[in-house]
Amino acid sequence: DTEVTQTPKHLVMGMTNKKSLKCEQHMGHRAMYWYKQKAKKPPELMFVYSYEKLSINESVPSRFSPECPNSSLLNLHLHALQPEDSALYLCASSQVRNNEQFFGPGTRLTVL
Amino acid sequence: GQQLNQSPQSMFIQEGEDVSMNCTSSSIFNTWLWYKQEPGEGPVLLIALYKAGELTSNGRLTAQFGITRKDSFLNISASIPSDVGIYFCAGPPLYNNNDMRFGAGTRLTVKP
């Protein structure tokens, strides 16, 4: 299995809602990533987990809360988001010592 | 954060033509990666480069890791309509292997 899956594919939420994005991989990768991508822009790294521990937090606002419950799963908990947080959220995974990241198809998030 | 300068920003070519795009950085990279992203999808890894001077091919795609370790190029030969998409260079800074940075992307349009 060489696939990274993400759910949901689309999400619309209000600024007071709490929601979660989910990512899963079964390639045995021990590094997992969250990226944010705005339209016509490159992906921007948000968080990196290495061996299920948070190793990089790119100064992301606390309304985004990542969680890595096990080596196959990565969650991104969302709370009190702003309209400017609307974007494509991409999950990726790789071996820890190898930068060949495999991306999921993303979750298209709209904040109203 | 680390800047990757990618050019050209966009290309409009005729089917059958060859394409070349490049990426430069002010700092040394240990790894250069080239990704392709199509609408509504996550980036797909095309080629990974790990050694200065390395030249690697993947079908009609050829990429090189610059000798100075501060640049890379991607060539596509005999383009076809399904080559349409956005091509990104990416790589981690020397000081942090998991901190992936992306170039701004090259948007390729192929006219049949």
HADDOCK unambig.tbl for C-alpha pairs under 7 A between the chains (distance, minus, plus):
assign (segid A and resid 41 and name CA) (segid B and resid 104 and name CA) 6.34 0.50 0.50
assign (segid A and resid 42 and name CA) (segid B and resid 102 and name CA) 6.12 0.50 0.50
assign (segid A and resid 42 and name CA) (segid B and resid 103 and name CA) 6.71 0.50 0.50
assign (segid A and resid 42 and name CA) (segid B and resid 104 and name CA) 5.45 0.50 0.50
assign (segid A and resid 42 and name CA) (segid B and resid 105 and name CA) 6.56 0.50 0.50
assign (segid A and resid 43 and name CA) (segid B and resid 102 and name CA) 6.72 0.50 0.50
assign (segid A and resid 45 and name CA) (segid B and resid 100 and name CA) 6.84 0.50 0.50
assign (segid A and resid 90 and name CA) (segid B and resid 42 and name CA) 6.80 0.50 0.50
assign (segid A and resid 99 and name CA) (segid B and resid 98 and name CA) 6.84 0.50 0.50
assign (segid A and resid 100 and name CA) (segid B and resid 48 and name CA) 6.93 0.50 0.50
assign (segid A and resid 102 and name CA) (segid B and resid 44 and name CA) 6.99 0.50 0.50
assign (segid A and resid 102 and name CA) (segid B and resid 45 and name CA) 7.00 0.50 0.50
assign (segid A and resid 103 and name CA) (segid B and resid 42 and name CA) 5.58 0.50 0.50
assign (segid A and resid 103 and name CA) (segid B and resid 43 and name CA) 6.06 0.50 0.50
assign (segid A and resid 103 and name CA) (segid B and resid 44 and name CA) 6.78 0.50 0.50
assign (segid A and resid 104 and name CA) (segid B and resid 42 and name CA) 5.59 0.50 0.50
assign (segid A and resid 105 and name CA) (segid B and resid 41 and name CA) 4.67 0.50 0.50
assign (segid A and resid 105 and name CA) (segid B and resid 42 and name CA) 4.36 0.50 0.50
assign (segid A and resid 106 and name CA) (segid B and resid 41 and name CA) 6.77 0.50 0.50
assign (segid A and resid 106 and name CA) (segid B and resid 42 and name CA) 6.03 0.50 0.50
